[in-house]
Amino acid sequence: MDGRWWLADPDDNAFLSTGVDCVGPGVDVMREFIPHLPLETEDFTPARSRRGSTEFANFGIANLIHAFGVNW
C-alpha cells in the first residue's frame, strides 16, 4: 500500500496484529483505530492497566467481561 508493507485479512482489509509476541500499543494509539473503546466504563476496569504514563487495554479480559459479565 503506497510502497509500504502491510498485513491483510482474508477480505483484504488491513489490520494490526497485537499480542504477547507482537506490538502492544497504548490506549491512546488504539483510539486512532477504535474511536470508542468499550473499556472506558467501570465494568471493564480489570481490562485496563497502566505502565508509567501509558494506559493499556487487555482485549482478552474485555472479551471475557463482555461475554460472561463482570464476575467472569
N, CA, C and O atoms as a CHARMM CRD file, in Angstrom:
* protein
*
  288
    1    1 MET  N      0.86200  -1.16800   0.00000 PROA 1      0.00000
    2    1 MET  CA     0.00000   0.00000   0.00000 PROA 1      0.00000
    3    1 MET  C      0.90600   1.22800   0.00000 PROA 1      0.00000
    4    1 MET  O      1.62400   1.46200   0.97200 PROA 1      0.00000
    5    2 ASP  N      0.88500   1.99100  -1.04600 PROA 2      0.00000
    6    2 ASP  CA     1.71900   3.18900  -1.17200 PROA 2      0.00000
    7    2 ASP  C      3.18200   2.89900  -0.87000 PROA 2      0.00000
    8    2 ASP  O      3.84800   3.69900  -0.21400 PROA 2      0.00000
    9    3 GLY  N      3.69000   1.76300  -1.34100 PROA 3      0.00000
   10    3 GLY  CA     5.08500   1.42000  -1.13800 PROA 3      0.00000
   11    3 GLY  C      5.43300   0.90800   0.24300 PROA 3      0.00000
   12    3 GLY  O      6.61200   0.75200   0.56000 PROA 3      0.00000
   13    4 ARG  N      4.43500   0.64300   1.07500 PROA 4      0.00000
   14    4 ARG  CA     4.67700   0.15500   2.42800 PROA 4      0.00000
   15    4 ARG  C      4.15400  -1.26500   2.55800 PROA 4      0.00000
   16    4 ARG  O      3.19300  -1.64700   1.89100 PROA 4      0.00000
   17    5 TRP  N      4.79600  -2.04500   3.42300 PROA 5      0.00000
   18    5 TRP  CA     4.31900  -3.39000   3.73400 PROA 5      0.00000
   19    5 TRP  C      3.11700  -3.28100   4.65100 PROA 5      0.00000
   20    5 TRP  O      3.05700  -2.38700   5.49500 PROA 5      0.00000
   21    6 TRP  N      2.15500  -4.18500   4.49200 PROA 6      0.00000
   22    6 TRP  CA     1.00200  -4.21100   5.37500 PROA 6      0.00000
   23    6 TRP  C      0.45000  -5.61700   5.42700 PROA 6      0.00000
   24    6 TRP  O      0.70900  -6.43300   4.54300 PROA 6      0.00000
   25    7 LEU  N     -0.31300  -5.89400   6.47000 PROA 7      0.00000
   26    7 LEU  CA    -0.96200  -7.19200   6.64500 PROA 7      0.00000
   27    7 LEU  C     -2.40900  -7.07000   6.19800 PROA 7      0.00000
   28    7 LEU  O     -3.01700  -6.00800   6.32700 PROA 7      0.00000
   29    8 ALA  N     -2.96100  -8.15600   5.67200 PROA 8      0.00000
   30    8 ALA  CA    -4.35200  -8.13600   5.22500 PROA 8      0.00000
   31    8 ALA  C     -5.06900  -9.37500   5.73700 PROA 8      0.00000
   32    8 ALA  O     -4.49300 -10.46000   5.82300 PROA 8      0.00000
   33    9 ASP  N     -6.35400  -9.18600   6.08000 PROA 9      0.00000
   34    9 ASP  CA    -7.17200 -10.32300   6.48600 PROA 9      0.00000
   35    9 ASP  C     -7.72400 -10.99400   5.22200 PROA 9      0.00000
   36    9 ASP  O     -7.46400 -10.52000   4.11600 PROA 9      0.00000
   37   10 PRO  N     -8.47300 -12.08100   5.36600 PROA 10     0.00000
   38   10 PRO  CA    -8.98700 -12.77800   4.17500 PROA 10     0.00000
   39   10 PRO  C     -9.86200 -11.91900   3.26500 PROA 10     0.00000
   40   10 PRO  O    -10.00000 -12.22000   2.08000 PROA 10     0.00000
   41   11 ASP  N    -10.46100 -10.84100   3.81100 PROA 11     0.00000
   42   11 ASP  CA   -11.27800  -9.94600   2.98700 PROA 11     0.00000
   43   11 ASP  C    -10.46900  -8.77900   2.43900 PROA 11     0.00000
   44   11 ASP  O    -11.03500  -7.83000   1.89600 PROA 11     0.00000
   45   12 ASP  N     -9.13600  -8.84200   2.57900 PROA 12     0.00000
   46   12 ASP  CA    -8.20500  -7.82700   2.08800 PROA 12     0.00000
   47   12 ASP  C     -8.29700  -6.50400   2.85000 PROA 12     0.00000
   48   12 ASP  O     -7.96800  -5.44900   2.30800 PROA 12     0.00000
   49   13 ASN  N     -8.74500  -6.56200   4.10300 PROA 13     0.00000
   50   13 ASN  CA    -8.73400  -5.38200   4.95800 PROA 13     0.00000
   51   13 ASN  C     -7.42100  -5.34400   5.72400 PROA 13     0.00000
   52   13 ASN  O     -6.94900  -6.37300   6.20800 PROA 13     0.00000
   53   14 ALA  N     -6.83200  -4.16200   5.83300 PROA 14     0.00000
   54   14 ALA  CA    -5.59400  -4.01300   6.59500 PROA 14     0.00000
   55   14 ALA  C     -5.88200  -4.22200   8.07700 PROA 14     0.00000
   56   14 ALA  O     -6.96000  -3.87400   8.56000 PROA 14     0.00000
   57   15 PHE  N     -4.92000  -4.79000   8.79500 PROA 15     0.00000
   58   15 PHE  CA    -5.08800  -4.94200  10.23900 PROA 15     0.00000
   59   15 PHE  C     -3.74000  -4.85700  10.92500 PROA 15     0.00000
   60   15 PHE  O     -2.69600  -5.02700  10.29700 PROA 15     0.00000
   61   16 LEU  N     -3.77400  -4.59200  12.21800 PROA 16     0.00000
   62   16 LEU  CA    -2.59000  -4.51500  13.05900 PROA 16     0.00000
   63   16 LEU  C     -2.62400  -5.69700  14.00600 PROA 16     0.00000
   64   16 LEU  O     -3.59700  -5.87200  14.74000 PROA 16     0.00000
   65   17 SER  N     -1.59800  -6.49500  14.00300 PROA 17     0.00000
   66   17 SER  CA    -1.53200  -7.66700  14.87000 PROA 17     0.00000
   67   17 SER  C     -0.91300  -7.27900  16.20500 PROA 17     0.00000
   68   17 SER  O      0.19400  -6.74300  16.25000 PROA 17     0.00000
   69   18 THR  N     -1.62700  -7.54800  17.28500 PROA 18     0.00000
   70   18 THR  CA    -1.09100  -7.29000  18.61900 PROA 18     0.00000
   71   18 THR  C     -1.13100  -8.57800  19.40900 PROA 18     0.00000
   72   18 THR  O     -1.97000  -9.44200  19.15300 PROA 18     0.00000
   73   19 GLY  N     -0.25500  -8.71100  20.34400 PROA 19     0.00000
   74   19 GLY  CA    -0.23000  -9.91400  21.16200 PROA 19     0.00000
   75   19 GLY  C      1.01900  -9.96700  22.00600 PROA 19     0.00000
   76   19 GLY  O      1.80000  -9.01600  22.03500 PROA 19     0.00000
   77   20 VAL  N      1.21000 -11.07600  22.69400 PROA 20     0.00000
   78   20 VAL  CA     2.33600 -11.23200  23.59100 PROA 20     0.00000
   79   20 VAL  C      3.65900 -11.08200  22.84300 PROA 20     0.00000
   80   20 VAL  O      4.61900 -10.51900  23.36900 PROA 20     0.00000
   81   21 ASP  N      3.69900 -11.58800  21.62300 PROA 21     0.00000
   82   21 ASP  CA     4.94800 -11.53400  20.86200 PROA 21     0.00000
   83   21 ASP  C      4.91700 -10.47700  19.76000 PROA 21     0.00000
   84   21 ASP  O      5.75100 -10.50100  18.85400 PROA 21     0.00000
   85   22 CYS  N      3.97000  -9.56000  19.83300 PROA 22     0.00000
   86   22 CYS  CA     3.84500  -8.51800  18.81800 PROA 22     0.00000
   87   22 CYS  C      3.95000  -7.15500  19.48500 PROA 22     0.00000
   88   22 CYS  O      4.53700  -7.02800  20.56000 PROA 22     0.00000
   89   23 VAL  N      3.39500  -6.16000  18.86100 PROA 23     0.00000
   90   23 VAL  CA     3.42600  -4.81500  19.42500 PROA 23     0.00000
   91   23 VAL  C      2.30700  -4.65500  20.43700 PROA 23     0.00000
   92   23 VAL  O      1.27700  -5.32300  20.34000 PROA 23     0.00000
   93   24 GLY  N      2.49800  -3.79200  21.38700 PROA 24     0.00000
   94   24 GLY  CA     1.48700  -3.52300  22.40500 PROA 24     0.00000
   95   24 GLY  C      1.22900  -2.03700  22.51300 PROA 24     0.00000
   96   24 GLY  O      1.70400  -1.39600  23.45000 PROA 24     0.00000
   97   25 PRO  N      0.47700  -1.47000  21.56400 PROA 25     0.00000
   98   25 PRO  CA     0.24700  -0.03000  21.61400 PROA 25     0.00000
   99   25 PRO  C     -0.63300   0.34300  22.79300 PROA 25     0.00000
  100   25 PRO  O     -1.48700  -0.43700  23.21500 PROA 25     0.00000
  101   26 GLY  N     -0.42600   1.51300  23.31000 PROA 26     0.00000
  102   26 GLY  CA    -1.25500   2.00100  24.40700 PROA 26     0.00000
  103   26 GLY  C     -2.63500   2.39800  23.92000 PROA 26     0.00000
  104   26 GLY  O     -2.90200   2.43000  22.71800 PROA 26     0.00000
  105   27 VAL  N     -3.50200   2.69900  24.86700 PROA 27     0.00000
  106   27 VAL  CA    -4.88200   3.06900  24.55600 PROA 27     0.00000
  107   27 VAL  C     -4.92600   4.31400  23.68200 PROA 27     0.00000
  108   27 VAL  O     -5.77500   4.41200  22.79700 PROA 27     0.00000
  109   28 ASP  N     -4.01800   5.27800  23.91300 PROA 28     0.00000
  110   28 ASP  CA    -4.02200   6.49300  23.09500 PROA 28     0.00000
  111   28 ASP  C     -3.82200   6.17300  21.62000 PROA 28     0.00000
  112   28 ASP  O     -4.46300   6.78500  20.76500 PROA 28     0.00000
  113   29 VAL  N     -2.94900   5.23100  21.30900 PROA 29     0.00000
  114   29 VAL  CA    -2.72400   4.82400  19.92000 PROA 29     0.00000
  115   29 VAL  C     -3.94100   4.06900  19.39800 PROA 29     0.00000
  116   29 VAL  O     -4.36100   4.28500  18.26100 PROA 29     0.00000
  117   30 MET  N     -4.51100   3.18400  20.21700 PROA 30     0.00000
  118   30 MET  CA    -5.65800   2.38300  19.78300 PROA 30     0.00000
  119   30 MET  C     -6.87300   3.24800  19.47700 PROA 30     0.00000
  120   30 MET  O     -7.69800   2.87100  18.64500 PROA 30     0.00000
  121   31 ARG  N     -7.00100   4.41200  20.13800 PROA 31     0.00000
  122   31 ARG  CA    -8.14800   5.29400  19.86800 PROA 31     0.00000
  123   31 ARG  C     -8.15100   5.77800  18.41800 PROA 31     0.00000
  124   31 ARG  O     -9.20400   6.12000  17.87900 PROA 31     0.00000
  125   32 GLU  N     -6.96800   5.80700  17.78100 PROA 32     0.00000
  126   32 GLU  CA    -6.91300   6.19300  16.37200 PROA 32     0.00000
  127   32 GLU  C     -7.61600   5.15100  15.50200 PROA 32     0.00000
  128   32 GLU  O     -8.17900   5.49400  14.46200 PROA 32     0.00000
  129   33 PHE  N     -7.58800   3.88000  15.91800 PROA 33     0.00000
  130   33 PHE  CA    -8.17800   2.78900  15.15400 PROA 33     0.00000
  131   33 PHE  C     -9.57400   2.42600  15.64200 PROA 33     0.00000
  132   33 PHE  O    -10.42300   2.00900  14.85500 PROA 33     0.00000
  133   34 ILE  N     -9.80900   2.58300  16.93700 PROA 34     0.00000
  134   34 ILE  CA   -11.08600   2.23400  17.56000 PROA 34     0.00000
  135   34 ILE  C    -11.55900   3.46700  18.33100 PROA 34     0.00000
  136   34 ILE  O    -11.25200   3.60200  19.51500 PROA 34     0.00000
  137   35 PRO  N    -12.30600   4.37300  17.67600 PROA 35     0.00000
  138   35 PRO  CA   -12.68100   5.63800  18.32100 PROA 35     0.00000
  139   35 PRO  C    -13.40000   5.46200  19.66200 PROA 35     0.00000
  140   35 PRO  O    -13.17600   6.24400  20.58600 PROA 35     0.00000
  141   36 HSD  N    -14.25900   4.44500  19.77900 PROA 36     0.00000
  142   36 HSD  CA   -14.96700   4.22900  21.03900 PROA 36     0.00000
  143   36 HSD  C    -14.49000   2.91100  21.63600 PROA 36     0.00000
  144   36 HSD  O    -14.94100   1.83400  21.24600 PROA 36     0.00000
  145   37 LEU  N    -13.57600   3.01900  22.58300 PROA 37     0.00000
  146   37 LEU  CA   -13.11500   1.81200  23.26500 PROA 37     0.00000
  147   37 LEU  C    -14.12500   1.44600  24.34100 PROA 37     0.00000
  148   37 LEU  O    -14.42900   2.27900  25.19500 PROA 37     0.00000
  149   38 PRO  N    -14.65100   0.23600  24.32800 PROA 38     0.00000
  150   38 PRO  CA   -15.66000  -0.15600  25.31100 PROA 38     0.00000
  151   38 PRO  C    -15.08300  -0.29600  26.71000 PROA 38     0.00000
  152   38 PRO  O    -15.82600  -0.55000  27.65800 PROA 38     0.00000
  153   39 LEU  N    -13.78400  -0.13800  26.85900 PROA 39     0.00000
  154   39 LEU  CA   -13.13300  -0.35000  28.14900 PROA 39     0.00000
  155   39 LEU  C    -13.28700   0.81700  29.10000 PROA 39     0.00000
  156   39 LEU  O    -12.83000   0.73900  30.24000 PROA 39     0.00000
  157   40 GLU  N    -13.91000   1.88500  28.67300 PROA 40     0.00000
  158   40 GLU  CA   -13.91000   3.09200  29.48200 PROA 40     0.00000
  159   40 GLU  C    -15.03300   3.15300  30.50600 PROA 40     0.00000
  160   40 GLU  O    -15.22300   4.19400  31.13500 PROA 40     0.00000
  161   41 THR  N    -15.77700   2.08100  30.69200 PROA 41     0.00000
  162   41 THR  CA   -16.77400   2.03500  31.75100 PROA 41     0.00000
  163   41 THR  C    -16.19000   1.28600  32.94400 PROA 41     0.00000
  164   41 THR  O    -15.21500   0.54700  32.80700 PROA 41     0.00000
  165   42 GLU  N    -16.78300   1.48100  34.09500 PROA 42     0.00000
  166   42 GLU  CA   -16.28200   0.86600  35.32800 PROA 42     0.00000
  167   42 GLU  C    -16.26600  -0.65800  35.24700 PROA 42     0.00000
  168   42 GLU  O    -15.38800  -1.29400  35.83000 PROA 42     0.00000
  169   43 ASP  N    -17.21900  -1.25000  34.53700 PROA 43     0.00000
  170   43 ASP  CA   -17.27000  -2.71300  34.41600 PROA 43     0.00000
  171   43 ASP  C    -15.98200  -3.29200  33.82900 PROA 43     0.00000
  172   43 ASP  O    -15.61100  -4.42500  34.13500 PROA 43     0.00000
  173   44 PHE  N    -15.31000  -2.52100  32.99700 PROA 44     0.00000
  174   44 PHE  CA   -14.11800  -3.01800  32.30600 PROA 44     0.00000
  175   44 PHE  C    -12.80900  -2.63300  32.99200 PROA 44     0.00000
  176   44 PHE  O    -11.74100  -2.76300  32.39500 PROA 44     0.00000
  177   45 THR  N    -12.87700  -2.16500  34.22900 PROA 45     0.00000
  178   45 THR  CA   -11.66500  -1.80500  34.96700 PROA 45     0.00000
  179   45 THR  C    -10.62600  -2.92400  34.97400 PROA 45     0.00000
  180   45 THR  O     -9.44300  -2.62400  34.81000 PROA 45     0.00000
  181   46 PRO  N    -10.99600  -4.20800  35.15700 PROA 46     0.00000
  182   46 PRO  CA    -9.97900  -5.26600  35.14500 PROA 46     0.00000
  183   46 PRO  C     -9.25000  -5.41100  33.80400 PROA 46     0.00000
  184   46 PRO  O     -8.19000  -6.03300  33.74300 PROA 46     0.00000
  185   47 ALA  N     -9.80000  -4.85300  32.75100 PROA 47     0.00000
  186   47 ALA  CA    -9.18600  -4.97000  31.42900 PROA 47     0.00000
  187   47 ALA  C     -8.23600  -3.81300  31.12600 PROA 47     0.00000
  188   47 ALA  O     -7.66600  -3.74200  30.03700 PROA 47     0.00000
  189   48 ARG  N     -8.06700  -2.91500  32.08600 PROA 48     0.00000
  190   48 ARG  CA    -7.18000  -1.77200  31.88300 PROA 48     0.00000
  191   48 ARG  C     -5.98600  -1.87300  32.81200 PROA 48     0.00000
  192   48 ARG  O     -6.09200  -2.37200  33.93300 PROA 48     0.00000
  193   49 SER  N     -4.85600  -1.39800  32.33600 PROA 49     0.00000
  194   49 SER  CA    -3.66200  -1.34300  33.18100 PROA 49     0.00000
  195   49 SER  C     -2.85000  -0.12700  32.77200 PROA 49     0.00000
  196   49 SER  O     -3.09500   0.48300  31.73100 PROA 49     0.00000
  197   50 ARG  N     -1.89000   0.20900  33.59900 PROA 50     0.00000
  198   50 ARG  CA    -1.05000   1.36800  33.32600 PROA 50     0.00000
  199   50 ARG  C      0.40000   0.98900  33.58100 PROA 50     0.00000
  200   50 ARG  O      0.72300   0.35600  34.58500 PROA 50     0.00000
  201   51 ARG  N      1.25700   1.38100  32.66800 PROA 51     0.00000
  202   51 ARG  CA     2.70200   1.22900  32.84200 PROA 51     0.00000
  203   51 ARG  C      3.30100   2.61100  32.63100 PROA 51     0.00000
  204   51 ARG  O      3.34400   3.11500  31.50900 PROA 51     0.00000
  205   52 GLY  N      3.76300   3.21800  33.71700 PROA 52     0.00000
  206   52 GLY  CA     4.23200   4.59900  33.63500 PROA 52     0.00000
  207   52 GLY  C      3.06600   5.50300  33.30400 PROA 52     0.00000
  208   52 GLY  O      2.03700   5.46100  33.97700 PROA 52     0.00000
  209   53 SER  N      3.21200   6.31300  32.28300 PROA 53     0.00000
  210   53 SER  CA     2.12700   7.22000  31.89100 PROA 53     0.00000
  211   53 SER  C      1.26200   6.64400  30.76800 PROA 53     0.00000
  212   53 SER  O      0.35400   7.31600  30.27900 PROA 53     0.00000
  213   54 THR  N      1.53900   5.40400  30.35900 PROA 54     0.00000
  214   54 THR  CA     0.79800   4.78800  29.25500 PROA 54     0.00000
  215   54 THR  C     -0.25600   3.82900  29.78000 PROA 54     0.00000
  216   54 THR  O      0.03600   2.94700  30.58800 PROA 54     0.00000
  217   55 GLU  N     -1.49200   4.01100  29.30900 PROA 55     0.00000
  218   55 GLU  CA    -2.58800   3.11000  29.67600 PROA 55     0.00000
  219   55 GLU  C     -2.70500   2.03200  28.60500 PROA 55     0.00000
  220   55 GLU  O     -2.60000   2.31200  27.41100 PROA 55     0.00000
  221   56 PHE  N     -2.92300   0.79500  29.04900 PROA 56     0.00000
  222   56 PHE  CA    -3.04600  -0.33700  28.13300 PROA 56     0.00000
  223   56 PHE  C     -4.40900  -0.99700  28.29100 PROA 56     0.00000
  224   56 PHE  O     -5.04300  -0.89800  29.34100 PROA 56     0.00000
  225   57 ALA  N     -4.84700  -1.67100  27.23300 PROA 57     0.00000
  226   57 ALA  CA    -6.11000  -2.39600  27.23800 PROA 57     0.00000
  227   57 ALA  C     -5.82400  -3.86900  27.01800 PROA 57     0.00000
  228   57 ALA  O     -5.02200  -4.23100  26.15800 PROA 57     0.00000
  229   58 ASN  N     -6.48000  -4.72000  27.79600 PROA 58     0.00000
  230   58 ASN  CA    -6.36900  -6.16800  27.62300 PROA 58     0.00000
  231   58 ASN  C     -7.68200  -6.63500  27.00100 PROA 58     0.00000
  232   58 ASN  O     -8.68200  -6.81200  27.69700 PROA 58     0.00000
  233   59 PHE  N     -7.66700  -6.83100  25.68700 PROA 59     0.00000
  234   59 PHE  CA    -8.90300  -7.18100  24.98700 PROA 59     0.00000
  235   59 PHE  C     -9.35000  -8.60400  25.27800 PROA 59     0.00000
  236   59 PHE  O    -10.53100  -8.91800  25.13100 PROA 59     0.00000
  237   60 GLY  N     -8.43700  -9.46600  25.68600 PROA 60     0.00000
  238   60 GLY  CA    -8.82600 -10.81200  26.11000 PROA 60     0.00000
  239   60 GLY  C     -9.72100 -10.75300  27.33200 PROA 60     0.00000
  240   60 GLY  O    -10.77200 -11.39300  27.37000 PROA 60     0.00000
  241   61 ILE  N     -9.30800  -9.98500  28.33200 PROA 61     0.00000
  242   61 ILE  CA   -10.13100  -9.81400  29.53500 PROA 61     0.00000
  243   61 ILE  C    -11.41500  -9.07600  29.18600 PROA 61     0.00000
  244   61 ILE  O    -12.48500  -9.42800  29.68300 PROA 61     0.00000
  245   62 ALA  N    -11.32400  -8.06000  28.34000 PROA 62     0.00000
  246   62 ALA  CA   -12.52700  -7.31600  27.93900 PROA 62     0.00000
  247   62 ALA  C    -13.54300  -8.24200  27.27800 PROA 62     0.00000
  248   62 ALA  O    -14.74300  -8.11400  27.52300 PROA 62     0.00000
  249   63 ASN  N    -13.08300  -9.17000  26.44600 PROA 63     0.00000
  250   63 ASN  CA   -13.99800 -10.11700  25.79800 PROA 63     0.00000
  251   63 ASN  C    -14.65300 -11.04300  26.81500 PROA 63     0.00000
  252   63 ASN  O    -15.83400 -11.36300  26.68700 PROA 63     0.00000
  253   64 LEU  N    -13.89600 -11.47700  27.82800 PROA 64     0.00000
  254   64 LEU  CA   -14.48100 -12.32000  28.88300 PROA 64     0.00000
  255   64 LEU  C    -15.55600 -11.55900  29.65000 PROA 64     0.00000
  256   64 LEU  O    -16.62300 -12.10500  29.93000 PROA 64     0.00000
  257   65 ILE  N    -15.28100 -10.30400  29.99000 PROA 65     0.00000
  258   65 ILE  CA   -16.27200  -9.48700  30.70200 PROA 65     0.00000
  259   65 ILE  C    -17.50600  -9.29200  29.83100 PROA 65     0.00000
  260   65 ILE  O    -18.63500  -9.39200  30.31100 PROA 65     0.00000
  261   66 HSD  N    -17.28900  -9.01500  28.55800 PROA 66     0.00000
  262   66 HSD  CA   -18.41400  -8.80800  27.64300 PROA 66     0.00000
  263   66 HSD  C    -19.26400 -10.07200  27.51900 PROA 66     0.00000
  264   66 HSD  O    -20.49200  -9.99300  27.48600 PROA 66     0.00000
  265   67 ALA  N    -18.61900 -11.22800  27.44900 PROA 67     0.00000
  266   67 ALA  CA   -19.34100 -12.48900  27.25800 PROA 67     0.00000
  267   67 ALA  C    -20.00300 -12.99900  28.52800 PROA 67     0.00000
  268   67 ALA  O    -21.12800 -13.49800  28.48400 PROA 67     0.00000
  269   68 PHE  N    -19.31100 -12.87800  29.67000 PROA 68     0.00000
  270   68 PHE  CA   -19.77900 -13.53800  30.89100 PROA 68     0.00000
  271   68 PHE  C    -20.10800 -12.59200  32.04100 PROA 68     0.00000
  272   68 PHE  O    -20.54300 -13.04200  33.10100 PROA 68     0.00000
  273   69 GLY  N    -19.90900 -11.29700  31.85300 PROA 69     0.00000
  274   69 GLY  CA   -20.20600 -10.34000  32.90800 PROA 69     0.00000
  275   69 GLY  C    -18.99500 -10.04600  33.77600 PROA 69     0.00000
  276   69 GLY  O    -17.93500 -10.65200  33.62200 PROA 69     0.00000
  277   70 VAL  N    -19.17400  -9.10600  34.68700 PROA 70     0.00000
  278   70 VAL  CA   -18.04900  -8.62300  35.49000 PROA 70     0.00000
  279   70 VAL  C    -17.49200  -9.67100  36.43600 PROA 70     0.00000
  280   70 VAL  O    -16.35000  -9.54400  36.87800 PROA 70     0.00000
  281   71 ASN  N    -18.24900 -10.68900  36.75700 PROA 71     0.00000
  282   71 ASN  CA   -17.77000 -11.72200  37.68700 PROA 71     0.00000
  283   71 ASN  C    -17.28600 -12.97200  36.96600 PROA 71     0.00000
  284   71 ASN  O    -17.38500 -14.06600  37.52100 PROA 71     0.00000
  285   72 TRP  N    -16.77200 -12.85100  35.76500 PROA 72     0.00000
  286   72 TRP  CA   -16.33100 -13.99800  34.97700 PROA 72     0.00000
  287   72 TRP  C    -15.31500 -14.78100  35.73800 PROA 72     0.00000
  288   72 TRP  O    -14.81700 -15.79200  35.24200 PROA 72     0.00000
